[in-house]
Amino acid sequence: MTVLAGIGFTAPWVLLGLLTLPILWLILRAVPPAPIRRLFPAVTLLLGLKDDETVSDRTPWWLLLLRMLAAAAIIIGLAGPVLNPSRDQAGTGPLLLVLDASWAGATRWSSTLDQIDTQLTEAGRAGRPVSILRLTEPEPPIFQSAEAWRSRLPGLVPMPWQPSDAQIEAAIAAVRDVSGGFETHWFSDRLSYPGHDALLSALRAQGAVTVYRSPAPVLAVAPAAYQDGAIRLTALRAEEGPAESITLLAQGRDPAGIMRVLHSTEMEFENGSDQAQTELSLPSELRARITRFEIQGQRSAGAVTLTDDSLRRREVALIAGTRNREGLELLSPLHYLTQVLIPTADFVDGGLLEVLPANPDVIVLADVAKLSDTEQAELVEWVEQGGLLLRFAGPRMAASDLGRDAEDTLLPVRLRSGGRSVGGAMSWGEAKGLAPFTEGSPFHGLQIPEDVTVTTQVMAQPDPNLADRVIASLSDGTPLVTRKALGLGQVVLFHVTADAEWSSLPLSGLFVEMLDRLAVASAAKSRQVEQLQGTTWEPIQILDGFGVLSDAGNLPGVDGVNLVSAQVGPDLRPGLYESGKQKLARNVLNEEATLTPIIWPSDVPIKGQEISSETPVGGLLLSLALILLTLDVIASLALSGRLGLARATAMALGAMLIAPHAQAQTPDETEFALNSTQELVLAHVLTGDPQVDDIALAGLRGLRQTLFYRTSVEPADPVGVDLERDELAFFPLLYWPITPEQPQPSVEAYAKLNAYLRSGGMILFDTRDANIAGFGASSANGRKLQQLAAPLNIPSLEPIPRDHVLTRAFYLLQDFPGRHAGTEVWVEAAPLDAEQIEGMPFRNLNDNVTPVVIGGNDWAGAWAVDRNGQALLPVGRGYAGERQRELANRFGVNLVMHVLTGNYKSDQVHVPALLDRLGQ
């Protein structure tokens, strides 16, 4: 591109055509006028005479200037002028565009593509071959024309991972294989990764490297953790900076199954800090609905963290062996367990076979020794699918032969017969305390109170695997708590009772902490590496680089160990995985992740990704040339005396267009008419009450949205109409909410309304009082409706019959609720002679569209949505309310379809007669 006087030209050689303008000036100066024929007999005497001196008429200077301007505009337009051209030197030789193409650059990916497009344009003008290398999906560079790469730009998308070691090695090998050298423009996502420096060295060995860095810092969110009854969230930023506030959104499905923002919270980065943390204490039902957290305003996979089963409130089933201790509540084996788990768990009541189908997170068996074969088999299957079985010993277990000769499937270790008494009147020893918890124990780090002692316990048989399964022991080394893995789940046995009969452990705070450690492990669905060995997890949904979830398709399963420990990449994509009944989220970041900014050498030039917005003006200049040439034609016709016919034709056409509209319209009226007739528009009558009018407008907006997604009807944005000023013929349906204070329309307005009803329009009168009165004059709104409707030519009315066209215009309906339900809806009465035709389920009713529909169910309130398409007003409660809103939307669809299609549904009554006449 050549820049002249601040304007760039893609084809500057065309400007040489400006040198021909003086020649054109000389050629165009003389334009002889067209001859005018006049019949005069004496002219015959002059035939054959010649005029030796011929003087041509000169072209007026202003017409000549007009032609020169048109010619100059054509020449300059063909030269490809560009305003605000790029000042960067295009350079020569091959150009390699290197893209990190990771999730860190997804938020500003559109700006990156615009910058790449600009560089491809410059390279194309300079004739440079170009290649693009994405580090998250490296391929050997192939240098092609810039236009070939521009067609492939829409297919370039960021990946939900950062370049791995293997990908960087592949990129380095591909770069070194290129011979002849090249220049590199590196589009960085601002984050560092292993192998970055080695790749930079390989690129600099081939030629100059220029870095283009996004100006926006990288933000991300770590996986959510559920601890101590609260959700702990951590946001990260790559670079320390000034204090900054971000908004974190919790998204999930509402009771109707629609994705919504269920909660939002503000997080603060302190000055100089790269982390922001917060805790959310949400109701269990709300927490269970959350499927993802994301940073508002960010559009990347790193700014999203998916949730899995770990955020659900734990469900625990407590089952104990029966004891005949009526009135001794404190001696119940489940009393202390219930008190400990009430703050953090929901209880599933019933017998063992009754609670297993509910799939609780934890099942507690307190002194239950014998299980039936059916109970044993189903309980084993439940544990293998990821459940936690927590067992407590007791007299029944000590007296049974459970786990004596061979290890029981539902016990961690083999047991000795009888119990061991280590303190009390019938023993020689003293009560034993607890030994410190080892590092491999889930209880490691808990402080052991000195007053916690054990007097009786069930002993474990010495086995080779006993030491690996002990997670808590007494001071003398005997096991107190043992555990083993069973499938995806685990079985834990406390060798003491769940009450205070054998030990003081249930009376201490340590007991609460120990159960919490075990319950958290169950809620997290066994994420420990050793518990995931040998398991395979199938991907259900995966994240793309922009943080959008999509179906996983035919992606292969992933080994359980790799799922939690391997780095995300092409073979392990972030998303939601499933194994059996468990769901596990694999996010872009893990709990220990940090964001490290990249540091470039001082001699590497770094530029921002600001784009100089070039504006081609060649098309504008060519359009200007056409306008000037048109003016030239008109001026030439005027000078030659031939403009009269053209002027008369234009005046005739103007008269034909203006004649039907003798009365001129104001600009506002013209704009209103154009906007109302270009597309189908729904309208409501303005009542003068701003709140009612806003809800009516929002209601028609919601009905428009429903029609758009469910039918072929695609209305434009609804409008409010003033009966005194606006034309009504443009609208097939008018929604008229009734308020006691709205003014009575004038005689002229009633004339327009009656004409509107006669011409096929429909008015939906809504008194909106079904919650306080039945339909009629029993409310202020009902009395106002009588006053408003008295001057209208309304036919006889009746409640909607069950076989009316409105009950089947699109949906099959028998109820027509809005925000309120229960009142009758009135339409034009059917003819007295309407009869049901044999073979058809309905009569031939309402051959035309009913002109009015009257009710009080507040339909606009049920339809109303905000600008984001979310429901504006509540309807009922829970599922029943959403069902009522759905029926209201269906009634609105039927209403509009009835207005637009008339009686096509009722015409089906003629089908038997038509078939009979056709001989079918």
Buried (B, 14 or more C-beta within 10 A) or exposed (E): BBEEEEBBBBBBEBBEBEEEBEEBBEEBEEBEEEEEEEEEEEEEEEEEEEEEEEEEEEBEEEBBEBBBBBBBBBBBBBBBBBEEBBEEEBBEEBBBBBBBBBBBBBBBBEBBBBBBBBBBBBBBBBEBBBBBBBBBBBEEBEBEBBEEBBEEEEEBBBBBBBBBEEBBBBBBEBBEEBEEEBBBBBBBBBBBBEBBEEBBEBBBEBBBBBBBBBEEBBBBBBBBBBEEEBBBBBBBBBEBEEEBEBEBBBBBEEEBEEEBEBBEBEBBBEEEBBBBEBEBEBEBEEBBBBBBBBBEEBBBBBBBBBBBBBBBBBBBBBBBBEBEEEEEEEEBBBBBBBEBBEEBBBBBEEEBEEBBEEEBBBBBBBBBBEBEEEBBEBBBBBBBBBBBBBBBBBBBBBEBEBBEEEBBBBBBBBBBBEBBBBBEEEEEEEBBBBBBBEEEBBBEEBEBBEEBBBBBBBBBBEEEEBEEBBBBBBBEEBBBBBBBBBBBBBBBBBBBBBBBBBBBBBBBEBBBBBBBBBBBBBBBBBBEEEBBEEBEBEBBBBBBBBBBBEEBEEBEBBBBBBBBEEEBBEEBBBBBBBBBEBBBBBBBBEEEBEBEBBEBEEEEEEEEBEEEEBEBBBEBBBEBBEEBBEBBEEBBBBBBEEBEEEEEEEEEEEEEEEEEEEEEEEEEEEEBBEBBEEEBBBBBBBBEBEEBBBBBBBBBBBBBBBBEEEEEBEBEEBBBBEBEEBBBBBBBBBBBBBBBEBEEBEEEBBEBBBEBBEEEBBBBBBBBBBEEBEBBBEBBBBBBBEEBBEBBEBEEBEBBBEBBBBBBBBBEBEBBBBBBBEBBBBBBBBEEEBEEBEEBEBBBBBEEBBBBBBBBBBBBBBBBBEEEEEBBBEBBEEEEBBBBBBBBBBBBBBBBBBBBBBBEBBEBBEEBEEEEEEEE
